[in-house]
Amino acid sequence: MTPIDRVLSALPKVRRRQPGQWSACCPTHDDKGPSLSVREAPDGAVLIHCFAGCEVTDIVSALGLEMSDLFPPQDRAANAPKRTAKLLTAAHALDLLHEEAQLIGICAGNIGHGTTLTDEDRQRALQAAGRIAYIRDEVMT
């Protein structure tokens, strides 16, 4: 049984709002109308929010489930290495990309105006291209 099926089958008065989103009465308080929002994330995890302010842990417990029931099983073996942490945040990656792209743009503009790049400028442009490739690889994995 998938995590979303597990959660929906335990909830009272479930109503589908749109694909991947449902509303239901919250099992942790005296809910007259549906105040609980349930969504299925792209990775199969279940996101729960009670607009009356109930804690997710209390909701999950009231459904007779564990927090781990909200997530799909891990595909990796127990002894497989964990994913390495990203070295760059998305904001940092964008800042670096912006700086390196500006440098490449200046070099391209100079070449377009007939200016010959110095060896130092060519080396820096190649370094910028390498940094852009690194950032791409870091973000994509």
C-alpha positions in Angstrom: 0.0 0.0 0.0 1.4 3.4 -0.9 1.8 6.1 1.8 -1.1 8.2 0.3 -3.4 5.2 0.3 -2.5 4.3 3.8 -3.3 7.9 5.1 -6.5 8.4 3.0 -7.9 5.0 4.1 -7.5 6.0 7.8 -9.1 9.5 7.4 -12.8 10.3 7.9 -14.8 12.2 5.3 -12.1 12.4 2.6 -12.8 14.6 -0.4 -10.6 14.9 -3.4 -9.9 18.6 -4.3 -7.7 18.1 -7.3 -5.1 15.5 -8.5 -2.8 14.8 -5.6 -4.7 16.9 -3.1 -7.5 15.9 -0.6 -9.3 17.5 2.3 -10.7 15.6 5.3 -11.9 16.0 8.8 -9.0 16.1 11.3 -9.0 13.1 13.7 -7.3 15.1 16.5 -10.0 17.6 17.2 -13.8 18.0 17.0 -13.9 18.9 13.3 -17.3 19.9 12.0 -16.0 20.6 8.5 -12.8 19.4 6.7 -9.8 21.4 8.1 -7.2 18.9 7.1 -5.3 19.2 3.9 -3.5 16.1 2.5 -1.1 16.2 -0.5 1.0 13.7 -2.2 4.5 15.1 -3.1 6.2 14.2 -6.4 8.4 11.7 -4.5 5.4 9.9 -3.0 5.7 11.4 0.5 2.5 12.6 2.1 2.2 16.2 3.3 -0.4 16.9 6.0 -1.6 20.3 7.4 -4.4 21.0 9.8 -5.7 24.5 9.4 -6.9 24.4 13.0 -3.3 24.1 14.1 -3.0 20.4 15.1 0.5 18.9 15.1 1.3 16.4 12.3 2.7 14.0 14.9 -0.6 14.1 16.7 -2.6 13.6 13.5 -0.5 10.6 12.5 -0.8 9.1 15.9 -4.6 9.5 15.9 -4.7 7.6 12.6 -2.8 4.7 14.1 0.2 5.4 11.9 3.9 6.2 12.3 5.7 9.2 10.8 7.6 6.8 8.6 4.3 5.7 7.1 4.1 9.2 5.3 7.2 8.3 3.2 7.8 5.7 0.5 10.3 3.0 1.3 13.9 3.7 0.5 15.2 2.2 -2.7 18.8 1.8 -1.5 20.1 -1.2 0.4 20.7 -0.8 4.1 24.5 -1.0 3.6 24.6 1.4 0.6 26.4 4.6 1.2 24.3 7.7 2.0 24.1 10.5 -0.5 26.8 13.0 -0.1 25.7 16.4 0.9 25.6 19.2 -1.6 28.5 21.7 -1.3 26.4 24.6 -2.7 23.0 25.9 -1.8 20.8 26.9 -4.7 21.3 30.6 -3.9 25.0 30.3 -3.7 25.1 28.3 -7.0 23.0 31.0 -8.7 25.3 33.8 -7.4 28.4 31.9 -8.7 26.7 31.2 -12.1 25.9 34.9 -12.4 29.5 36.0 -11.7 31.0 33.5 -14.1 28.4 34.2 -16.8 29.2 37.9 -16.5 32.9 37.2 -17.0 32.2 35.0 -20.1 30.0 37.8 -21.4 32.7 40.4 -21.0 35.2 38.1 -22.8 32.7 37.5 -25.6 32.0 41.2 -25.9 35.8 42.0 -26.1 36.3 39.3 -28.8 33.3 40.7 -30.7 34.9 44.1 -30.7 38.2 42.7 -32.1 40.1 42.7 -28.8 42.5 39.8 -28.4 42.3 38.2 -25.0 45.5 37.9 -23.1 46.7 34.5 -22.0 45.6 35.4 -18.5 42.1 36.4 -19.7 41.8 33.1 -21.7 42.8 31.1 -18.7 40.3 32.9 -16.5 37.5 32.3 -19.2 38.4 28.6 -19.2 38.3 28.6 -15.4 34.8 30.2 -15.5 33.6 27.5 -18.0 35.0 24.8 -15.7 33.2 26.4 -12.7 29.9 26.6 -14.6 30.3 22.9 -15.5 31.1 22.1 -11.8 28.0 24.0 -10.6 25.8 22.2 -13.2 27.1 18.8 -12.0 26.7 19.7 -8.4 23.1 20.8 -8.8 22.1 18.0 -11.1 23.3 15.1 -8.8 
